[in-house]
Amino acid sequence: MKYVLILCTALLFACEPSVRTEVIDVPCMGVGYIYKWDTVKAYLTNTDPNIIRLSASYVAKAEKLEETNPQGALMAYKRAIALSPDAEAYLDLVRFLEKSENEIELKRVLEFLVERVDRESAMGKRLQKEQKELILRLLISYINNNEKVYDEWFLSYEDDAWPASELVPALEEDERIKMDKSSLTFQAILFNLGDETYREKVLSSGRVGSFMLSSLSAVSDTLEVGIPELQSFDYGNGDEEDVFLPLTDYGAMFYRALPKKYTYGSAYNLVTRILLNSPDEVGLVYALDSSFAGVQKDERCVAYYFTRVNQDNFQMSEPVCIAYQTPDTVVTCSIHGYEMFQEKYAKVWEPGFKPRATTNRLLRLEPVDTVVSYLYGNSETDFD
């Protein structure tokens, strides 16, 4: 970028002044690089007072244009940063984008300031004073842009993290959130970000069953869980459109509320809703995977659980294991209405079987037992 400096020199005793034009090269990064830390860091070392003054003039111009020409103001702020990318210039841009409700651009600058700036740099140390608010505002930006929100990221910083006990009240009170705060989606976000005390409160109210049922689009009165289903566990966690409604329903985030859950979300899948022979209850089927990493499909440990959800208060019953596979046993399941048929098999391996060995070979399945039970009323099985 070139800027023209016009120097006017009046010659002493001359009748007419002469004008001399000089072209000066001013270091300036491309606007497209102002969110790339390596490039920004290189320009932070520039302390030329003329460049700093030129950057300040663009800030002043942007402030004048905010009301009459928001797009022009945005470009002026970006030019100011491209010349002198200090913390104050970025904070000015954040303030303007928030004022103009430009959520998409605001998310970009907040992601840069929160995730990419070196905290040991001068700019990073200056931003440290604002970091907690920047994190909160980025979280709000994700919510306003209907993007999924996970707790691990926003609660990961040691020095300026939001304690889970404080984050939920802050979101409940913040008026910058455009989402309906009474919606299941917003309540699901709070459940995901809250601490254990908050989650226990939600669980005791029965709202989690409501979240799960509203998220599952697949509804049926039949279900087949055979060996293929037990060996092809889906690690998508319900993000597929054929299982879940749009992602903003956050149904896949409620693995914490599932009875007999595992620590990590990738270890579970919600499967379907089962229509029972009852006007008051609906069934919920989910699967859990506790396999060791890298085992062959016949040694995987996958279990399918069934729990009843009361549609009046959404309380979930204690789950019943309806189908499972271990290295020793397979139990398949077939549900038709409220009747459930289970078949149990013992695995016979080639001699020399060693747990998790790649040379193990399954020879056959030997039938052991068949059980018929009912999902409405007595839903216990005879299997251990």
C-alpha positions as CSV (number, residue, x, y, z in Angstrom):
1,M,0.0,0.0,0.0
2,K,1.4,3.4,-0.9
3,Y,0.5,6.7,0.6
4,V,1.3,10.0,-1.0
5,L,3.0,12.7,1.1
6,I,2.7,16.2,-0.5
7,L,5.3,18.6,0.6
8,C,4.7,22.2,-0.2
9,T,7.8,24.4,-0.2
10,A,7.6,28.1,-0.7
11,L,10.7,29.5,-2.2
12,L,11.8,32.7,-0.5
13,F,11.2,35.7,-2.6
14,A,9.6,33.6,-5.3
15,C,6.4,34.8,-7.0
16,E,4.8,31.3,-7.2
17,P,5.2,28.3,-4.8
18,S,6.5,25.1,-6.2
19,V,5.0,21.7,-5.2
20,R,7.1,18.5,-4.7
21,T,5.4,15.1,-4.5
22,E,7.1,12.2,-2.8
23,V,5.8,8.6,-2.7
24,I,6.5,6.8,0.5
25,D,6.1,3.0,1.0
26,V,4.3,2.2,4.2
27,P,4.5,-1.4,5.5
28,C,1.0,-2.8,5.6
29,M,-0.4,-6.4,5.7
30,G,-3.3,-7.5,3.6
31,V,-6.7,-7.3,5.3
32,G,-7.1,-11.0,4.8
33,Y,-4.2,-11.7,7.2
34,I,-5.3,-9.7,10.2
35,Y,-6.7,-13.0,11.8
36,K,-3.5,-14.9,11.2
37,W,-1.2,-14.7,14.2
38,D,2.2,-15.3,12.5
39,T,1.6,-12.4,10.1
40,V,0.2,-10.1,12.8
41,K,3.1,-10.9,15.1
42,A,5.6,-9.7,12.5
43,Y,3.8,-6.4,12.2
44,L,3.6,-5.8,15.9
45,T,7.4,-5.0,15.9
46,N,6.8,-1.9,13.8
47,T,6.9,1.2,16.0
48,D,7.2,3.9,13.3
49,P,5.4,6.9,14.7
50,N,4.1,7.9,11.3
51,I,2.5,4.5,10.7
52,I,1.0,4.6,14.2
53,R,-0.5,8.0,13.5
54,L,-1.8,6.9,10.1
55,S,-3.5,3.9,11.8
56,A,-5.0,6.2,14.4
57,S,-6.4,8.4,11.6
58,Y,-8.2,5.4,10.2
59,V,-9.7,4.6,13.6
60,A,-11.0,8.2,13.8
61,K,-12.4,7.9,10.3
62,A,-14.1,4.6,11.3
63,E,-15.7,6.2,14.4
64,K,-17.2,8.9,12.2
65,L,-18.6,6.4,9.7
66,E,-20.2,4.0,12.3
67,E,-23.6,5.5,12.1
68,T,-23.8,6.5,8.5
69,N,-21.7,3.9,6.7
70,P,-21.1,0.7,8.8
71,Q,-19.4,-1.1,5.9
72,G,-17.0,1.8,5.4
73,A,-16.4,1.9,9.1
74,L,-15.6,-1.9,9.1
75,M,-13.0,-1.4,6.3
76,A,-11.5,1.6,8.1
77,Y,-11.1,-0.5,11.3
78,K,-9.5,-3.3,9.3
79,R,-7.1,-0.8,7.6
80,A,-6.1,0.5,11.0
81,I,-5.3,-3.0,12.2
82,A,-3.4,-3.8,8.9
83,L,-1.1,-0.8,9.6
84,S,-0.7,-1.2,13.4
85,P,-2.2,-4.4,14.8
86,D,-2.1,-3.7,18.5
87,A,-4.6,-4.9,21.1
88,E,-6.5,-1.6,21.3
89,A,-7.2,-1.7,17.5
90,Y,-8.7,-5.2,17.8
91,L,-10.8,-4.2,20.8
92,D,-12.1,-1.2,18.9
93,L,-13.1,-3.6,16.1
94,V,-14.9,-5.9,18.7
95,R,-16.8,-3.0,20.1
96,F,-17.9,-1.9,16.7
97,L,-18.9,-5.3,15.5
98,E,-20.9,-5.9,18.6
99,K,-22.6,-2.6,18.2
100,S,-23.5,-3.3,14.6
101,E,-24.6,-6.9,15.4
102,N,-22.3,-8.3,12.8
103,E,-22.1,-11.8,14.5
104,I,-20.2,-13.6,11.7
105,E,-17.4,-11.1,11.6
106,L,-17.4,-10.8,15.4
107,K,-16.9,-14.5,15.7
108,R,-13.9,-14.4,13.5
109,V,-12.1,-11.7,15.5
110,L,-13.0,-13.2,18.8
111,E,-11.7,-16.6,17.8
112,F,-8.5,-14.9,16.8
113,L,-8.1,-13.0,20.1
114,V,-9.1,-15.9,22.3
115,E,-7.5,-18.9,20.5
116,R,-4.5,-17.7,18.5
117,V,-2.8,-14.7,20.1
118,D,0.3,-15.7,22.0
119,R,-0.4,-14.9,25.6
120,E,3.2,-14.2,26.4
121,S,3.4,-11.4,23.7
122,A,2.8,-7.8,24.6
123,M,-0.6,-8.0,22.8
124,G,-1.5,-11.2,24.7
125,K,-0.7,-9.6,28.0
126,R,-2.8,-6.6,27.3
127,L,-5.7,-8.8,26.2
128,Q,-5.4,-10.8,29.4
129,K,-7.4,-8.1,31.2
130,E,-10.3,-8.6,28.7
131,Q,-9.9,-12.4,28.3
132,K,-12.8,-13.5,30.4
133,E,-15.2,-11.2,28.7
134,L,-13.8,-12.2,25.3
135,I,-14.4,-15.9,26.1
136,L,-17.9,-15.2,27.2
137,R,-18.6,-13.1,24.1
138,L,-17.3,-15.8,21.8
139,L,-19.5,-18.3,23.5
140,I,-22.5,-16.0,23.0
141,S,-21.4,-15.6,19.3
142,Y,-21.5,-19.3,18.8
143,I,-25.0,-19.5,20.4
144,N,-26.2,-16.7,18.2
145,N,-24.8,-18.3,15.1
146,N,-26.5,-21.7,16.0
147,E,-23.1,-23.4,16.3
148,K,-22.6,-26.3,18.7
149,V,-21.2,-25.4,22.1
150,Y,-19.0,-27.8,24.0
151,D,-17.8,-27.3,27.6
152,E,-14.3,-28.6,27.3
153,W,-13.1,-25.5,25.3
154,F,-14.7,-22.7,27.4
155,L,-13.7,-24.3,30.7
156,S,-10.1,-25.2,29.7
157,Y,-8.1,-22.2,30.6
158,E,-6.4,-22.2,34.1
159,D,-6.1,-18.5,34.7
160,D,-9.1,-16.9,33.0
161,A,-11.5,-19.8,32.6
162,W,-15.1,-19.4,33.5
163,P,-15.9,-21.6,36.5
164,A,-18.8,-23.8,35.5
165,S,-20.7,-22.6,38.6
166,E,-20.5,-19.0,37.2
167,L,-20.9,-19.6,33.5
168,V,-24.6,-20.7,33.6
169,P,-25.8,-17.7,35.6
170,A,-23.8,-15.4,33.3
171,L,-25.5,-16.8,30.3
172,E,-29.0,-16.8,31.8
173,E,-28.6,-13.1,32.6
174,D,-26.8,-11.9,29.4
175,E,-29.2,-9.9,27.2
176,R,-26.9,-10.3,24.1
177,I,-28.1,-13.8,23.6
178,K,-30.7,-13.8,20.8
179,M,-32.0,-17.4,21.4
180,D,-35.2,-17.9,23.3
181,K,-33.9,-18.7,26.8
182,S,-37.0,-20.8,27.5
183,S,-36.3,-23.1,24.6
184,L,-35.0,-26.7,25.0
185,T,-32.0,-25.8,22.9
186,F,-30.8,-23.1,25.3
187,Q,-31.6,-25.3,28.3
188,A,-29.5,-28.0,26.7
189,I,-26.6,-25.6,26.3
190,L,-26.8,-24.7,29.9
191,F,-26.9,-28.4,30.9
192,N,-23.8,-29.0,28.9
193,L,-21.8,-26.1,30.3
194,G,-23.1,-26.3,33.9
195,D,-21.3,-27.8,36.9
196,E,-22.4,-31.1,38.5
197,T,-24.7,-29.3,41.0
198,Y,-26.6,-27.7,38.1
199,R,-26.8,-30.9,36.2
200,E,-28.1,-32.8,39.2
201,K,-30.8,-30.1,39.5
202,V,-31.8,-30.6,35.9
203,L,-31.7,-34.4,36.2
204,S,-34.0,-34.3,39.3
205,S,-36.5,-32.1,37.4
206,G,-36.9,-34.7,34.7
207,R,-36.1,-32.2,31.9
208,V,-33.4,-34.4,30.4
209,G,-35.8,-37.0,29.2
210,S,-37.7,-34.2,27.4
211,F,-34.5,-33.0,25.7
212,M,-33.6,-36.5,24.5
213,L,-37.1,-37.3,23.2
214,S,-37.3,-34.0,21.4
215,S,-34.0,-34.6,19.7
216,L,-34.6,-38.2,18.4
217,S,-36.4,-38.1,15.1
218,A,-36.4,-41.9,14.6
219,V,-39.6,-43.4,16.2
220,S,-40.7,-47.0,15.8
221,D,-42.5,-49.9,17.5
222,T,-40.0,-52.4,16.2
223,L,-36.2,-52.8,16.7
224,E,-33.7,-55.4,15.6
225,V,-30.4,-55.6,17.3
226,G,-28.4,-58.5,15.8
227,I,-24.8,-59.3,15.5
228,P,-24.2,-56.7,12.7
229,E,-25.6,-53.9,14.9
230,L,-23.5,-55.0,17.9
231,Q,-20.3,-55.0,15.8
232,S,-20.8,-51.8,13.8
233,F,-21.1,-49.2,16.6
234,D,-21.7,-45.7,15.2
235,Y,-19.3,-43.1,16.6
236,G,-21.2,-40.2,15.0
237,N,-23.0,-39.7,18.3
238,G,-26.3,-38.8,16.7
239,D,-25.1,-36.0,14.5
240,E,-26.5,-37.8,11.4
241,E,-29.6,-36.2,10.0
242,D,-31.4,-39.6,9.7
243,V,-31.2,-40.1,13.5
244,F,-31.4,-36.6,14.9
245,L,-33.2,-33.4,14.2
246,P,-31.1,-30.4,13.3
247,L,-28.0,-29.9,15.4
248,T,-29.4,-26.9,17.2
249,D,-31.5,-29.4,19.3
250,Y,-28.3,-30.6,21.0
251,G,-29.8,-34.0,21.6
252,A,-26.4,-35.8,21.2
253,M,-24.9,-33.8,24.1
254,F,-26.8,-35.5,26.8
255,Y,-24.7,-38.6,27.3
256,R,-23.9,-37.3,30.8
257,A,-27.5,-37.8,31.7
258,L,-27.7,-41.4,30.5
259,P,-27.8,-44.1,33.2
260,K,-24.8,-46.4,33.1
261,K,-23.0,-43.8,31.0
262,Y,-19.3,-43.8,30.2
263,T,-16.9,-40.9,30.6
264,Y,-16.5,-39.9,27.0
265,G,-19.2,-38.9,24.6
266,S,-17.8,-41.0,21.8
267,A,-18.6,-44.2,23.8
268,Y,-22.4,-43.9,23.4
269,N,-25.1,-43.6,20.8
270,L,-28.8,-42.8,21.1
271,V,-30.5,-45.2,18.8
272,T,-34.3,-44.7,18.6
273,R,-37.5,-44.1,20.4
274,I,-39.8,-47.1,20.9
275,L,-43.5,-46.7,21.0
276,L,-44.9,-48.8,23.8
277,N,-48.4,-50.1,24.4
278,S,-49.1,-47.2,26.7
279,P,-50.3,-43.6,26.3
280,D,-48.0,-42.4,29.1
281,E,-44.6,-43.9,28.3
282,V,-42.2,-44.1,25.5
283,G,-39.0,-46.2,25.3
284,L,-35.5,-44.9,24.7
285,V,-32.8,-47.1,23.4
286,Y,-29.1,-46.2,23.5
287,A,-25.9,-48.1,23.0
288,L,-22.6,-47.9,24.9
289,D,-19.2,-49.1,23.8
290,S,-16.6,-50.1,26.4
291,S,-14.2,-51.9,24.0
292,F,-10.5,-51.7,24.1
293,A,-9.0,-49.7,21.2
294,G,-8.0,-51.7,18.2
295,V,-9.8,-55.0,19.0
296,Q,-11.3,-57.1,16.2
297,K,-15.1,-56.8,15.8
298,D,-15.9,-60.2,17.4
299,E,-14.2,-59.0,20.7
300,R,-15.8,-55.7,21.0
301,C,-17.9,-54.9,24.1
302,V,-21.1,-53.1,23.1
303,A,-24.3,-53.0,25.0
304,Y,-27.8,-51.7,24.1
305,Y,-29.9,-50.4,26.9
306,F,-33.6,-49.6,27.1
307,T,-35.2,-47.1,29.5
308,R,-38.8,-46.0,29.9
309,V,-39.5,-42.3,29.9
310,N,-42.7,-41.0,31.4
311,Q,-44.1,-38.4,28.9
312,D,-45.8,-36.4,31.7
313,N,-42.7,-35.7,33.9
314,F,-40.0,-37.1,31.6
315,Q,-38.5,-39.2,34.4
316,M,-36.2,-42.0,33.1
317,S,-36.4,-45.4,34.6
318,E,-33.5,-47.6,35.5
319,P,-32.1,-49.0,32.2
320,V,-32.3,-52.6,31.2
321,C,-29.6,-54.2,29.0
322,I,-31.5,-55.7,26.1
323,A,-28.6,-56.8,23.8
324,Y,-24.8,-57.0,24.2
325,Q,-21.6,-58.5,22.9
326,T,-18.5,-59.5,24.9
327,P,-15.6,-61.7,23.9
328,D,-17.5,-64.6,25.5
329,T,-21.2,-64.0,24.8
330,V,-23.6,-62.5,22.3
331,V,-27.2,-61.5,23.2
332,T,-29.4,-60.4,20.3
333,C,-32.7,-58.6,20.6
334,S,-35.9,-58.2,18.6
335,I,-38.7,-55.8,19.8
336,H,-42.2,-55.9,18.4
337,G,-44.5,-53.5,20.2
338,Y,-44.0,-54.1,23.8
339,E,-42.8,-57.7,23.4
340,M,-39.1,-58.4,23.4
341,F,-37.4,-61.6,22.2
342,Q,-33.7,-62.2,23.2
343,E,-31.4,-65.0,22.1
344,K,-28.2,-65.8,23.9
345,Y,-25.1,-67.4,22.3
346,A,-21.8,-68.6,23.6
347,K,-18.7,-67.9,21.5
348,V,-16.4,-70.7,20.5
349,W,-12.9,-69.5,19.6
350,E,-10.1,-71.4,17.9
351,P,-7.7,-72.9,20.5
352,G,-5.0,-70.6,21.7
353,F,-7.3,-67.6,22.2
354,K,-5.6,-64.6,23.9
355,P,-7.6,-61.4,24.8
356,R,-7.1,-58.7,22.1
357,A,-4.7,-60.8,20.0
358,T,-4.9,-60.1,16.3
359,T,-4.6,-63.9,15.6
360,N,-7.8,-64.8,17.4
361,R,-10.4,-66.5,15.2
362,L,-14.1,-67.1,16.0
363,L,-15.2,-70.6,15.0
364,R,-19.0,-70.5,15.8
365,L,-21.8,-69.3,18.0
366,E,-23.6,-71.9,20.1
367,P,-27.2,-71.2,21.2
368,V,-27.7,-71.0,25.0
369,D,-31.1,-69.6,25.8
370,T,-34.1,-67.7,24.5
371,V,-36.1,-65.2,26.7
372,V,-39.4,-63.5,26.0
373,S,-40.1,-60.4,28.2
374,Y,-42.2,-57.2,28.1
375,L,-41.1,-53.7,27.9
376,Y,-44.2,-52.4,29.5
377,G,-44.8,-53.8,33.0
378,N,-42.1,-56.3,33.8
379,S,-39.1,-55.5,31.7
380,E,-36.5,-57.5,33.5
381,T,-34.7,-60.3,31.7
382,D,-33.2,-63.5,33.0
383,F,-29.8,-62.8,31.6
384,D,-26.9,-61.8,33.9
